[in-house]
């Protein structure tokens, strides 16, 4: 099971965190600081796994961002690497060659995508197309709601003129 | 509208935060935003609720507290529209976790949304439930989730399946409700549903043996078929990853098959063909393929198999191990570790490669390789492997030395067939990485050295040589100093020369030099310096000619700022000056240390020193000396790690007593009597000032109030034998002055407790009888018996007691409030004292007795510190 997902920038800034196991706010800060220190300091050619407090942390760097996932000892590290890549590809498709700024300003969208990909710390969907379709459907629901709201307020505004 | 909630847009807030140059600036911006959001929340602003929560989430990601936004999530979730619910659920998952009480409030909204007509809203609710639900919510909402496992849309079914995993992890009893639904998910074609369904089955098997049996019987065939289909499926762009169709599904199927095949030959037999196919046909040039092979190898090694497949699996691991990709080598090491239990021989073949991995530049790989190598060491290969590891220790990274040293030491201890080999290897480790050696390791080394009487000379000479070259290794210095102190004469006279040794000439002066270096070196810590000081004392007897010089060094430490060293220096100086007669007896060589006791203590089978007794200095901090039975070694054993702290129980005592006056547990006896004396008692307690332990009668008199009859002192001094006297501090002095026996160890005589004359004056005697209820050692039942020693009747007799905070006192009503004269009857009263620090602190109590005699009010009080120690 994936215990948490972290996106950390090369400067050590946190870009996204998702916790599937309970960690208090204090613990979260501690975990991020600890792991940031370990992962950011690792050289480029080394393996993508770090042993940490009896868990394994799988990380991969994409441009300036480190994607980290914490898993149990007996989970498949290589598969988690694939899951990270899967996530990145979906983000890439959604934002159109994603960059760190996209994830900063649209962090909620990144979360929506992650929620279609992982649930309860397990993989939910292996098809990028399905995830994209589901996100698009929900985005359009939001759009319609907005339009409706604005049209209703227009009507009210006109009526009260 | 509130001027604060004018409300920057989310985008603007993020820009503002990003524009901050310093952390302080960022904090200021966040504080301002938080203030605005709070204001907006207080106004119950509907329009901006959505935006506020989005901002709070961003602030939360940055690590600032956002608890005040939790209720906003609930409000958004409760609103009707999809956009509000979407952000509300996201906020819920981000700002809350399962341990917050607020979460319970969302149960009802979740229930409604799980039954919503819009499937996307159902999806949101399932997602939130799956990510953060607590056990209670799992119980409440489990029926909804069960139902959704059969929902028409596959995207809801897959979410429900993963949500079920969370539910059965939180409440394993619910597992059986899910077995049938989970089994039907396995027949689906939709990959998302299949993946999650297989995962659900795997988790069900972990919590329920019933589920395991069911799936094993009914589903093994089907799963094998599904795996075969997916392995042989033609190219499908939607699921293809580097030429393989849906590796995630492959891996999950292999994982579930592993669970089903483990411990069941029949099920294992049914899956061997497909496993062989996966193991041989999967492409291993891409990560996805390797991930499948890795999972397949694990499945092969876990199921019941006669070995044909295992050869295949071990070969794959061999290939992995020689792969250039670090990731692949890492997982190979990981898997070989599990393979050692199955086929140690096959893994041994890769020993050389694994040893290379121990020296890899990647810390993760090194760590794995070292752990694996640790498992591979046996009697036959231990010597060359240890040699290699110690050689590597010289060049390894600083941060790896700790791990490496611990493993080497553990192996050397485990496989030490010959003492000389053990001592040699340990000396090498100490010289190379002495600063990383744990205390128990060098303690153990001293035990071994002490027991190898034929090697004393050899060891001390080897240590002396090592000491000259690597003085910066703390533990090496300690062991060397200890040995020079004990066996200094052997060092100088070359006693017990072994053939392998080079002869070495060390003068008495050289030996003293070495110890002087250790004591003067500014990097030496207290323990080392203390050990050096003892070594000097011992050498002064071994080398009479250097005695004056040693005295000089000891005298230099008389002004040491560390109390411990200062005190020892003064004591030792006195031994040298005034007690020449007993000196040689004092510093005799340590008796051979008992390895059995030591290893017993290391295993933790002995109770901690603190609980055995509070008086005697029997907490052997460095585990070298033996307790009370050998007072002299004890005396010299000052190399304790916790030296600066006053020893175990005495230390906190004064504070505790002073703490009494803050909140005394005042328990007036005699039902109906108001606690009128409480203020007085408070004053009295304050008047204690600093606490003086009851050592002799005279010091106790300070505590007794002035109205007290002096005769009490006599009885007190007779009590001081079993009083909680401060032997902690005293025994050293006592022993040096040549009087007073070693501290007595209190006899642990189980349930029988000596009764105590808690108080006696010319007019009154109070006896305490103790008992304990089995099973609650913290609680002591005290029966107090009051006897009138005067010739007048006492009326309105009232007994009161106060205890420090760590105790709890319960007073039962007294049997009477009239005490007949001349011991002609007595009053009894029961007390119950609960010691929250049982074993660490002793009971202590302050009592006050008030009565009327001849129409005169009499008040007597005192402090009782002489409770039996075993209470």
Boltz contact constraints between the chains, C-beta under 6 A:
constraints:
  - contact:
      token1: [A, 14]
      token2: [B, 61]
      max_distance: 6.0
  - contact:
      token1: [A, 22]
      token2: [B, 97]
      max_distance: 6.0
  - contact:
      token1: [A, 22]
      token2: [B, 98]
      max_distance: 6.0
  - contact:
      token1: [A, 22]
      token2: [B, 99]
      max_distance: 6.0
  - contact:
      token1: [A, 29]
      token2: [B, 63]
      max_distance: 6.0
  - contact:
      token1: [A, 46]
      token2: [B, 326]
      max_distance: 6.0
  - contact:
      token1: [A, 46]
      token2: [B, 362]
      max_distance: 6.0
  - contact:
      token1: [A, 47]
      token2: [B, 326]
      max_distance: 6.0
  - contact:
      token1: [A, 47]
      token2: [B, 327]
      max_distance: 6.0
  - contact:
      token1: [A, 47]
      token2: [B, 330]
      max_distance: 6.0
  - contact:
      token1: [A, 47]
      token2: [B, 362]
      max_distance: 6.0
  - contact:
      token1: [A, 47]
      token2: [B, 364]
      max_distance: 6.0
  - contact:
      token1: [A, 48]
      token2: [B, 327]
      max_distance: 6.0
  - contact:
      token1: [A, 49]
      token2: [B, 330]
      max_distance: 6.0
  - contact:
      token1: [A, 49]
      token2: [B, 364]
      max_distance: 6.0
  - contact:
      token1: [A, 50]
      token2: [B, 364]
      max_distance: 6.0
  - contact:
      token1: [A, 51]
      token2: [B, 367]
      max_distance: 6.0
  - contact:
      token1: [A, 76]
      token2: [B, 251]
      max_distance: 6.0
  - contact:
      token1: [A, 76]
      token2: [B, 291]
      max_distance: 6.0
  - contact:
      token1: [A, 76]
      token2: [B, 295]
      max_distance: 6.0
  - contact:
      token1: [A, 77]
      token2: [B, 331]
      max_distance: 6.0
  - contact:
      token1: [A, 78]
      token2: [B, 287]
      max_distance: 6.0
  - contact:
      token1: [A, 78]
      token2: [B, 290]
      max_distance: 6.0
  - contact:
      token1: [A, 78]
      token2: [B, 291]
      max_distance: 6.0
  - contact:
      token1: [A, 78]
      token2: [B, 294]
      max_distance: 6.0
  - contact:
      token1: [A, 79]
      token2: [B, 251]
      max_distance: 6.0
  - contact:
      token1: [A, 79]
      token2: [B, 291]
      max_distance: 6.0
  - contact:
      token1: [A, 81]
      token2: [B, 287]
      max_distance: 6.0
  - contact:
      token1: [A, 82]
      token2: [B, 288]
      max_distance: 6.0
  - contact:
      token1: [A, 82]
      token2: [B, 291]
      max_distance: 6.0
  - contact:
      token1: [A, 105]
      token2: [B, 14]
      max_distance: 6.0
  - contact:
      token1: [A, 111]
      token2: [B, 90]
      max_distance: 6.0
  - contact:
      token1: [A, 115]
      token2: [B, 127]
      max_distance: 6.0
  - contact:
      token1: [A, 119]
      token2: [B, 127]
      max_distance: 6.0
  - contact:
      token1: [A, 119]
      token2: [B, 130]
      max_distance: 6.0
  - contact:
      token1: [A, 119]
      token2: [B, 159]
      max_distance: 6.0
  - contact:
      token1: [A, 119]
      token2: [B, 162]
      max_distance: 6.0
  - contact:
      token1: [A, 120]
      token2: [B, 130]
      max_distance: 6.0
  - contact:
      token1: [A, 120]
      token2: [B, 162]
      max_distance: 6.0
  - contact:
      token1: [A, 120]
      token2: [B, 165]
      max_distance: 6.0
  - contact:
      token1: [A, 120]
      token2: [B, 166]
      max_distance: 6.0
  - contact:
      token1: [A, 122]
      token2: [B, 162]
      max_distance: 6.0
  - contact:
      token1: [A, 122]
      token2: [B, 199]
      max_distance: 6.0
  - contact:
      token1: [A, 123]
      token2: [B, 248]
      max_distance: 6.0
  - contact:
      token1: [A, 124]
      token2: [B, 158]
      max_distance: 6.0
  - contact:
      token1: [A, 124]
      token2: [B, 162]
      max_distance: 6.0
  - contact:
      token1: [A, 125]
      token2: [B, 192]
      max_distance: 6.0
  - contact:
      token1: [A, 126]
      token2: [B, 191]
      max_distance: 6.0
  - contact:
      token1: [A, 126]
      token2: [B, 195]
      max_distance: 6.0
  - contact:
      token1: [A, 126]
      token2: [B, 239]
      max_distance: 6.0
  - contact:
      token1: [A, 126]
      token2: [B, 246]
      max_distance: 6.0
  - contact:
      token1: [A, 126]
      token2: [B, 248]
      max_distance: 6.0
  - contact:
      token1: [A, 127]
      token2: [B, 238]
      max_distance: 6.0
  - contact:
      token1: [A, 127]
      token2: [B, 239]
      max_distance: 6.0
  - contact:
      token1: [A, 129]
      token2: [B, 238]
      max_distance: 6.0
  - contact:
      token1: [A, 138]
      token2: [B, 120]
      max_distance: 6.0
  - contact:
      token1: [A, 141]
      token2: [B, 82]
      max_distance: 6.0
  - contact:
      token1: [A, 142]
      token2: [B, 83]
      max_distance: 6.0
  - contact:
      token1: [A, 145]
      token2: [B, 81]
      max_distance: 6.0
  - contact:
      token1: [A, 145]
      token2: [B, 82]
      max_distance: 6.0
  - contact:
      token1: [A, 145]
      token2: [B, 83]
      max_distance: 6.0
